Amino acid sequence: MKGPSSVLALARPAVLALKPYTSARSLATEGLLLDANESPWPLRSGKSFSGLNRYPSPQPPSLRTAAASIYGVKPESVLVTRGSDEGIELLVRGFCEARKDRILFCPPTYGVYETAAAIQGCGTVRLDAAPPDFRLDARRILEAVGGSKSRPVKLVFVCTPNNPTGTAYGRSELLALARGLKGRSLLVVDEAYQEFSDLPSLTKDLRAASNLVVLRTLSKAWGLAGLRCGFTLGDPALIALLQRIRAPYPLSEAAVRLAASVFHPGGVKRMRDSVKRILKEREALAARLAEVPGVLSLFETHANFLLVKVVNAELLLKTARRRGVILRDRSGEPGLAGCVRVSVGSPAENSAALKCFSEALG
Ligand SMILES: Cc1ncc(COP(=O)(O)O)c(C=O)c1O
């Protein structure tokens, strides 16, 4: 594979040399289709089964175009994936050679970066971010990336707003980091929670920064976690590279149809209304949690969850579980002793969560 982009110089040689698998439906979608050993008819009649006897489009043009329009990029800059988790996996698989290359991230952060690296057999560089503000230390990141030629750091993951801290990082700070990494690493900005933040997204900067990759998802603000649909956005050459290693048919036809029915520029208002309600609930929940005596601190959040430091996380989690309320224990992560993450739910769910805090810590 050849291409003008310097990002390709960072890819694994085996991926560049690969002859990608060509699926039947990437070659033909019309005509008398006797090329994919499909059934000639769906198992049942009815609208929801119609067409499901056929393999789906590997990259549905409707979703690619909708994503391009919503995120302000070209369709060639979009890879549609089975959730943004698949985007993380593909990036690691495409760029990191086992036992040689490494990825860098700043804990506490989303756990799948580390897991994807472990599965691939590549190394990790962990630069802990410190409470209470969990700032990014660009100087340390650049030093770590520049300092090891024999074990190159190919991918730097930054999650903003960050899971589980809720911290958001500014656009100019991230763009400066991308510039500093150019030629050595890709900066992967995971914007899974971006719609909840008032800081700008980096999607419109992709054209100017070829080593920048942005991950987006329908699982959070769009309320479609069960659909498994996400997007990897980046330089067209990088997206073309990832197309070579993705699954032959990453998305189910049923999911694509459902996504197409809501994920379009006209559907953005519906999503924004939902975000507004969640943010209002978040403020109400935070205010009430702050009054519970055993709550030591609430970290500033730009997402649809709160990270809460309490006097006794174990007791809180036990009490909540007894009441059927499931919270996320984050107390084992660097800098997060005593911390529990609570997603913002409906008013009734938030009241139930609050009762657990009051009973365990009040
Ligand atoms: C930061 C972050 N990135 C990515 C994901 C995965 O999202 P998806 O459902 O799109 O795979 C999550 C899910 O919790 C997340 O918190």
PDBQT file of the ligand as one rigid body, heavy atoms in Angstrom, charges set to zero:
ROOT
HETATM    1  C1  LIG A 401     -13.842   6.913  27.090  1.00  0.00    +0.000 C 
HETATM    2  C2  LIG A 401     -14.574   5.840  26.408  1.00  0.00    +0.000 A 
HETATM    3  N1  LIG A 401     -14.243   5.531  25.158  1.00  0.00    +0.000 NA
HETATM    4  C3  LIG A 401     -14.883   4.566  24.490  1.00  0.00    +0.000 A 
HETATM    5  C4  LIG A 401     -15.881   3.857  25.089  1.00  0.00    +0.000 A 
HETATM    6  C5  LIG A 401     -16.512   2.742  24.316  1.00  0.00    +0.000 C 
HETATM    7  O1  LIG A 401     -17.636   3.179  23.690  1.00  0.00    +0.000 OA
HETATM    8  P1  LIG A 401     -18.424   2.300  22.614  1.00  0.00    +0.000 P 
HETATM    9  O2  LIG A 401     -19.694   1.907  23.284  1.00  0.00    +0.000 OA
HETATM   10  O3  LIG A 401     -18.616   3.228  21.485  1.00  0.00    +0.000 OA
HETATM   11  O4  LIG A 401     -17.570   1.132  22.259  1.00  0.00    +0.000 OA
HETATM   12  C6  LIG A 401     -16.276   4.138  26.399  1.00  0.00    +0.000 A 
HETATM   13  C7  LIG A 401     -17.347   3.375  27.057  1.00  0.00    +0.000 C 
HETATM   14  O5  LIG A 401     -17.635   3.478  28.208  1.00  0.00    +0.000 OA
HETATM   15  C8  LIG A 401     -15.598   5.169  27.080  1.00  0.00    +0.000 A 
HETATM   16  O6  LIG A 401     -15.906   5.503  28.336  1.00  0.00    +0.000 OA
ENDROOT
TORSDOF 0
